Amino acid sequence: MKDLGAPYHHGALREALIAATESLLDEQGAEAFSLREVARRAGVSPAAPAHHFGDATGLLTAVAGGGFAALTQALAAADATGGADARAALRAQGVAYVRFAMAHPGRFRLMFRQGKLRDDPGLHAQADAAFDVLLRGVCRAFGRSDPSRMEPGHWQALTGLWSVVHGYAHLAIAGKLEMIAREEGIDSFVQTSLEPILDATLRGLFGPPPRRTSPRL
């Protein structure tokens, strides 16, 4: 245990409490969450989390907001690997989405459990930023310059693509894919199965990819 009488740097303590919360969520889920247990793991007094976040909901909201910020970074980095190929960028986004969920299962579940979180403008902005990466990827795939030019069918395609990767992510972190992966192992199975699934989804949503024509001599 830390010396509770010693002064703390508030920024460092805040991050320590968030890290302790993430660890608890990954190990035991949101149902086991308590400010007292988070404080114990962070090595601080039981009053410390409430001092920084107000209450349990405030701390969980901060953790979820940080999760969306990290997801945004992961999606943007994956999107950039696609270069000028809009479909490759969307496929990379899908893999990054699932990989993020597998790396942070407790935080990922929390991010979509609105009953556990505050109706907070900052949280909404962070969630919207992650969604915007996917939205703009779909815009590019349909040859639209911005979301204002999206038609109903385009929004349906976006919903379908998001549903595929979100559902896959939840199956993965719930351990439901392990009985299919078997000896291959879940990490390898995700790599070998998700990309073909995304390829098939993209073909269904956007049609076959354009043929590459050989340059004329």
LINSULUR-V422403 format. One record per run of one state. SS is the DSSP state (@ for helix, = for strand, . for the rest). FROM is the first residue (numbers start at 1). LEN is the number of residues. If there is no record, write none. Layout:
ss = <SS:SS>
from = <FROM:FROM>
len = <LEN:LEN>
//
This chain:
ss = <.:@:.:@:.:@:.:@:.:@:.:@:.:@:.:@:.:@:.:@:.:@:.:@:.:@:.>
from = <1:10:29:30:33:35:43:48:54:56:82:86:104:105:112:114:117:121:142:147:150:152:174:178:185:186:207>
len = <9:19:1:3:2:8:5:6:2:26:4:18:1:7:2:3:4:21:5:3:2:22:4:7:1:21:11>
//
